Amino acid sequence: MAHLIENMAYVGATPWHGLGNPLTPNQPIEVWAQQAGMDWRIESSNVSYMAQNERGQSLILPFEEQRVLYRSDTHAPLSVVSQRYQEVQPLEILEFYRDLTEQAGFELETAGVLKGGKKFWALAKTRQSSALKGKDVSNGYILLATACDGTLATTAQFTSIRVVCNNTLAIALKGQSSSAGVVKVPHSTKFDAEKVKQQLGISVRAWGEHMYEMKQLSQRKVSQTEAAAYFDAVFNNTSLSIADQDDSIIQFYRNVATNKAETKTEPNGRAMSKVMSMFNGQGRGAELSSAKDTAYGLLCSITEFADHERRAMSQDHRLDSAWFGAGAALKQRGLEQALRLIA
C-alpha cells in the first residue's frame, strides 16, 4: 500500500510511525522545506469543461466559479475550490516558526506532507515542560497544519506529548466555548501568521492550566468499576454515572481483569478490553505512580490507544487520524470524561 505520507523530516529519535528523513538539530527553514518535501507551491488554474454544439463540434468552455489547485513540481491535481478560496503554501507553514526558532528557543521536530500534498504540517517543541509524580514528564508543542482538499482549516494547536510513550493530547482551556489553545483560520480568510501568533499568546497560561488538570487527574484514584464506566462513556457515549452502569458492562470488565472477556458481547468490546488491560499495567508508563489506578492513567490509556494501538490501514493513516481525525476526536472525548471525574 502506498504511504499516505508523501515526505517527512524529523529531528531526534525516529518518530513512532517510523517514517521520514533524519536531520541534525538547528537546521534552517530552507533545509526543512527540502527534506520534508515542502519545497513546492500550490498553483491554480481556471476550470474548463468540454461540450458539443448542435453540429457535433467539441467546445471547451470556462466554469468561472471554480479553480483547480495543483502542485508546481509534479503538476498533480490537489482539489477543486471556489474562486474565493485562500490557499496556504507549504513554505508558509514552516515560515511560521522562523522567528520562534531563531528568537524564542522553539525547536522544529517534525514536518511533512500527507496525501500527496493535500495536507501538510510542522510540529515544534516549545520551552514548556512539566513533570507529575514519578517523573512522568510532558513537553509542550505547537502543531500548525493545513489542507487544500476541504478537510482541515489552517489550524495552530498547542499540544502536550507525554515523554514515556509519545502520546499526544491537544491542549485547551477548561470551560471555554472555543478552545483557547487552538486557532483555526478558514480558507475563506487569508492566513496571517503574526495574527495567529498573537491569538496563541493567550495560551501561555493554557499550559499551566493543562498541567494543573493533569496533576489533579493523577491524584484522583479510581476503582475498576469507575474505570469500566469511564471507558464505556468514552467509546459508547454513555453516561459516566457509576450507578447507571448496566450489570453486564461491569461483569464484562471483571472478565477482562481475569482474561475471560468475550470481546464481541459489548459495543466496541475489543477496544474497551484493550484499553482496560493497558490501564491495568500493560500500557507504556502505566505503572508510574502518576498513572497507576488514577484518572490520569485512564486518559493515558485512551491517548496511547488512539496514537499507537487503534486499527489503521498504515502508520501514516494512523498519524493523520491521531492528529486530525477520528483518533483526535476519541482523545478529546477521553479528556472530557476524565475531567468529569475531578469536577
C-alpha positions as CSV (number, residue, x, y, z in Angstrom):
1,M,0.0,0.0,0.0
2,A,1.3,3.4,-0.9
3,H,2.2,5.6,2.0
4,L,-0.2,8.4,2.9
5,I,2.9,10.5,3.9
6,E,4.4,12.0,0.7
7,N,7.5,13.0,2.6
8,M,8.6,14.0,6.1
9,A,11.7,15.2,8.1
10,Y,12.4,14.9,11.8
11,V,15.0,15.8,14.5
12,G,15.9,13.4,17.3
13,A,14.6,9.9,17.8
14,T,12.8,8.2,15.0
15,P,9.1,9.0,15.2
16,W,6.7,6.3,16.3
17,H,5.4,5.8,12.8
18,G,9.0,5.1,11.6
19,L,8.9,7.4,8.5
20,G,10.9,10.4,7.4
21,N,14.4,11.9,6.8
22,P,16.5,12.4,9.9
23,L,18.0,15.9,10.4
24,T,20.6,17.3,12.8
25,P,19.2,20.0,15.2
26,N,19.0,23.7,14.3
27,Q,18.7,23.3,10.6
28,P,17.5,26.4,8.7
29,I,13.9,26.6,7.3
30,E,15.2,26.1,3.8
31,V,16.7,22.7,4.7
32,W,13.5,21.6,6.4
33,A,11.5,22.6,3.3
34,Q,13.6,20.4,1.1
35,Q,13.9,17.4,3.4
36,A,10.2,17.5,4.5
37,G,9.0,17.6,0.9
38,M,7.6,21.1,1.3
39,D,9.7,23.0,-1.3
40,W,6.9,23.4,-3.9
41,R,4.0,25.8,-4.3
42,I,0.3,25.4,-4.8
43,E,-0.6,26.7,-8.2
44,S,-4.1,27.2,-9.6
45,S,-5.9,27.2,-13.0
46,N,-9.4,28.0,-14.0
47,V,-11.7,25.1,-14.6
48,S,-13.0,24.3,-18.1
49,Y,-15.3,21.7,-19.4
50,M,-15.9,20.1,-22.8
51,A,-19.3,20.2,-24.5
52,Q,-20.6,19.6,-28.1
53,N,-22.7,22.0,-30.2
54,E,-25.5,21.0,-32.4
55,R,-23.1,20.2,-35.2
56,G,-21.2,17.8,-33.0
57,Q,-18.2,20.1,-32.7
58,S,-16.3,20.0,-29.4
59,L,-16.2,23.1,-27.4
60,I,-14.0,24.0,-24.4
61,L,-15.9,26.3,-22.1
62,P,-14.9,28.0,-18.8
63,F,-16.5,27.4,-15.5
64,E,-15.7,30.7,-13.9
65,E,-16.9,29.9,-10.3
66,Q,-14.1,27.4,-9.6
67,R,-10.4,26.7,-9.9
68,V,-8.3,23.6,-9.7
69,L,-5.3,23.6,-7.4
70,Y,-2.2,21.6,-8.4
71,R,1.5,21.1,-7.3
72,S,4.1,23.3,-9.0
73,D,6.6,20.5,-9.1
74,T,4.6,17.5,-10.3
75,H,1.5,19.3,-11.7
76,A,-0.5,16.7,-9.8
77,P,-4.1,17.9,-9.0
78,L,-4.9,18.6,-5.4
79,S,-8.5,19.8,-5.3
80,V,-11.2,21.9,-7.0
81,V,-12.1,25.1,-5.0
82,S,-14.1,28.3,-5.3
83,Q,-12.6,31.5,-6.6
84,R,-12.8,32.9,-3.0
85,Y,-10.6,30.1,-1.6
86,Q,-7.4,31.3,0.1
87,E,-4.7,28.7,-0.2
88,V,-1.8,28.4,2.3
89,Q,1.6,27.5,0.8
90,P,3.7,24.7,2.3
91,L,6.6,27.1,2.9
92,E,4.2,29.4,4.9
93,I,3.7,26.6,7.4
94,L,7.4,26.4,8.0
95,E,8.0,30.2,7.9
96,F,5.5,30.5,10.8
97,Y,8.3,29.0,13.0
98,R,11.2,31.1,11.7
99,D,11.3,33.7,14.4
100,L,10.0,31.3,17.1
101,T,13.1,29.0,16.4
102,E,15.6,31.8,15.9
103,Q,14.5,34.1,18.7
104,A,12.2,32.3,21.1
105,G,14.0,29.0,21.6
106,F,11.5,26.8,19.9
107,E,12.8,23.6,18.1
108,L,11.2,22.2,15.0
109,E,10.9,18.4,15.5
110,T,8.8,17.1,12.6
111,A,7.3,18.4,9.4
112,G,5.8,16.7,6.3
113,V,3.3,16.3,3.6
114,L,0.3,14.0,3.7
115,K,-2.0,12.7,0.9
116,G,0.2,13.7,-1.9
117,G,0.3,17.4,-0.9
118,K,-3.4,17.8,0.1
119,K,-2.4,18.2,3.8
120,F,0.9,19.4,5.4
121,W,2.1,20.2,8.9
122,A,5.0,21.2,11.1
123,L,5.4,20.5,14.8
124,A,7.8,22.5,17.1
125,K,8.7,21.9,20.7
126,T,8.2,24.9,23.0
127,R,10.2,25.6,26.1
128,Q,7.4,24.4,28.3
129,S,7.9,21.1,30.2
130,S,6.4,19.7,33.4
131,A,6.6,16.5,35.5
132,L,4.0,14.8,37.5
133,K,4.9,12.5,40.4
134,G,7.0,9.5,39.4
135,K,9.0,11.7,37.0
136,D,6.2,11.5,34.4
137,V,7.3,14.3,32.1
138,S,5.2,16.0,29.4
139,N,6.5,18.6,26.9
140,G,4.6,21.4,25.2
141,Y,4.5,21.7,21.4
142,I,2.8,23.8,18.7
143,L,1.3,22.0,15.8
144,L,0.5,24.0,12.6
145,A,-1.3,22.2,9.9
146,T,-3.5,22.9,6.8
147,A,-5.1,21.2,3.9
148,C,-6.3,22.2,0.5
149,D,-8.9,19.5,0.0
150,G,-11.6,20.9,2.3
151,T,-10.8,18.5,5.2
152,L,-9.0,21.0,7.5
153,A,-8.8,24.7,8.2
154,T,-5.4,26.1,8.8
155,T,-5.0,25.1,12.5
156,A,-2.5,26.2,15.1
157,Q,-2.8,23.9,18.1
158,F,-1.0,23.7,21.5
159,T,-0.2,20.0,22.1
160,S,1.1,18.0,25.0
161,I,3.3,15.0,24.4
162,R,4.0,12.5,27.2
163,V,7.6,11.5,27.0
164,V,7.3,8.0,28.3
165,C,5.0,6.9,25.5
166,N,4.9,9.8,22.9
167,N,1.1,10.1,23.5
168,T,-0.3,13.3,22.1
169,L,-3.1,15.4,23.5
170,A,-4.5,18.7,22.3
171,I,-4.5,21.4,25.0
172,A,-7.5,23.6,25.6
173,L,-8.7,25.8,28.5
174,K,-11.4,24.2,30.5
175,G,-14.8,25.9,30.4
176,Q,-14.1,27.8,27.2
177,S,-16.8,27.8,24.5
178,S,-14.0,27.9,21.9
179,S,-10.6,26.4,22.7
180,A,-8.1,29.0,23.8
181,G,-5.3,26.5,22.9
182,V,-6.3,26.4,19.2
183,V,-6.6,28.9,16.4
184,K,-8.4,28.0,13.2
185,V,-8.3,30.1,10.1
186,P,-10.9,29.1,7.5
187,H,-9.8,29.1,3.9
188,S,-12.3,31.9,3.2
189,T,-9.9,34.1,5.1
190,K,-6.3,35.0,4.3
191,F,-3.8,33.3,6.7
192,D,-2.0,35.9,8.8
193,A,0.8,34.2,10.7
194,E,1.5,37.1,13.0
195,K,-2.1,37.4,14.0
196,V,-2.3,33.7,14.7
197,K,0.8,34.0,17.0
198,Q,-0.8,36.9,18.9
199,Q,-4.0,34.8,19.3
200,L,-2.0,31.9,20.6
201,G,-0.2,34.1,23.0
202,I,-3.1,33.9,25.4
203,S,-2.4,30.1,25.6
204,V,0.8,30.6,27.5
205,R,-1.5,30.1,30.5
206,A,-3.1,27.1,28.8
207,W,0.0,25.0,29.5
208,G,-0.1,25.8,33.2
209,E,-3.8,25.1,33.5
210,H,-3.4,21.9,31.4
211,M,-0.7,20.5,33.7
212,Y,-2.7,21.6,36.8
213,E,-5.6,19.5,35.5
214,M,-3.3,16.6,34.7
215,K,-1.9,16.8,38.3
216,Q,-5.5,16.7,39.6
217,L,-6.2,13.6,37.5
218,S,-3.0,11.9,38.8
219,Q,-4.2,12.4,42.3
220,R,-7.7,11.0,41.7
221,K,-7.8,7.3,42.5
222,V,-10.3,5.2,40.6
223,S,-11.8,1.8,41.1
224,Q,-12.2,-0.9,38.5
225,T,-15.9,-0.1,38.4
226,E,-15.2,3.6,37.7
227,A,-12.7,2.6,35.0
228,A,-15.4,0.5,33.4
229,A,-17.8,3.4,33.5
230,Y,-15.2,5.7,32.0
231,F,-14.3,3.5,29.1
232,D,-17.9,2.8,28.3
233,A,-18.6,6.6,28.3
234,V,-15.7,7.3,26.0
235,F,-16.3,4.6,23.5
236,N,-20.1,4.4,23.6
237,N,-21.1,7.9,24.5
238,T,-22.9,6.8,27.6
239,S,-23.3,8.4,31.0
240,L,-20.3,8.4,33.3
241,S,-22.5,7.8,36.3
242,I,-21.4,4.6,38.1
243,A,-24.8,3.9,39.5
244,D,-26.3,3.8,36.0
245,Q,-23.9,1.2,34.6
246,D,-25.5,-1.9,33.3
247,D,-24.5,-5.0,35.3
248,S,-23.4,-6.7,32.0
249,I,-20.8,-4.0,31.4
250,I,-19.4,-4.2,34.9
251,Q,-19.2,-8.0,34.5
252,F,-17.6,-7.6,31.1
253,Y,-14.7,-5.7,32.7
254,R,-14.5,-8.1,35.6
255,N,-14.0,-10.8,33.0
256,V,-11.4,-8.6,31.3
257,A,-9.4,-8.4,34.5
258,T,-9.4,-12.2,34.7
259,N,-8.8,-12.7,30.9
260,K,-12.3,-14.2,30.5
261,A,-13.8,-11.4,28.4
262,E,-16.0,-12.2,25.4
263,T,-14.9,-9.1,23.5
264,K,-17.7,-9.3,20.9
265,T,-20.5,-9.1,23.5
266,E,-20.3,-5.3,24.1
267,P,-20.2,-2.4,21.6
268,N,-16.5,-1.6,20.9
269,G,-15.7,-4.6,23.0
270,R,-12.2,-5.3,21.6
271,A,-11.1,-1.7,22.0
272,M,-12.5,-1.5,25.5
273,S,-10.8,-4.7,26.7
274,K,-7.6,-3.4,25.2
275,V,-7.6,-0.1,27.0
276,M,-8.6,-1.7,30.2
277,S,-5.6,-4.1,30.0
278,M,-3.4,-1.1,29.2
279,F,-4.8,0.8,32.3
280,N,-4.1,-2.3,34.4
281,G,-0.4,-2.4,33.7
282,Q,0.2,-3.2,30.0
283,G,0.3,0.4,28.8
284,R,3.5,2.4,28.5
285,G,4.1,4.2,31.8
286,A,1.0,2.5,33.3
287,E,3.0,1.5,36.5
288,L,4.2,5.1,37.2
289,S,2.7,6.5,40.3
290,S,1.0,9.3,38.3
291,A,-1.0,6.8,36.2
292,K,-1.4,3.6,38.3
293,D,-5.1,3.3,39.4
294,T,-5.7,7.1,38.7
295,A,-7.9,9.1,36.4
296,Y,-4.7,10.3,34.6
297,G,-4.0,6.6,33.9
298,L,-7.4,6.3,32.3
299,L,-6.7,9.2,30.0
300,C,-3.2,7.9,29.1
301,S,-4.8,4.6,28.1
302,I,-7.1,6.4,25.7
303,T,-4.3,8.5,24.2
304,E,-2.0,5.6,23.8
305,F,-4.7,3.5,22.2
306,A,-5.5,6.3,19.7
307,D,-1.9,7.0,18.9
308,H,-0.4,3.6,18.8
309,E,-2.9,0.7,19.0
310,R,-6.1,1.8,17.2
311,R,-6.6,-0.1,13.9
312,A,-5.4,1.8,10.9
313,M,-4.6,0.9,7.3
314,S,-1.0,2.1,7.8
315,Q,1.1,4.1,10.2
316,D,0.7,7.2,8.1
317,H,-3.1,6.9,8.2
318,R,-2.7,6.5,12.0
319,L,-0.8,9.8,12.3
320,D,-3.5,11.5,10.2
321,S,-6.2,10.1,12.4
322,A,-4.4,10.8,15.7
323,W,-3.8,14.5,14.9
324,F,-6.7,15.4,12.7
325,G,-9.4,12.7,12.5
326,A,-11.2,10.0,14.5
327,G,-8.3,9.4,16.8
328,A,-8.2,13.0,17.8
329,A,-11.9,13.0,18.5
330,L,-11.5,9.9,20.6
331,K,-8.8,11.6,22.7
332,Q,-11.0,14.7,23.1
333,R,-13.8,12.6,24.5
334,G,-11.4,10.8,26.8
335,L,-10.2,14.2,28.2
336,E,-13.7,15.5,28.7
337,Q,-14.8,12.3,30.5
338,A,-11.6,12.3,32.7
339,L,-12.2,15.9,33.7
340,R,-15.7,15.0,34.9
341,L,-14.1,12.8,37.5
342,I,-12.5,15.8,39.1
343,A,-15.3,18.3,38.6
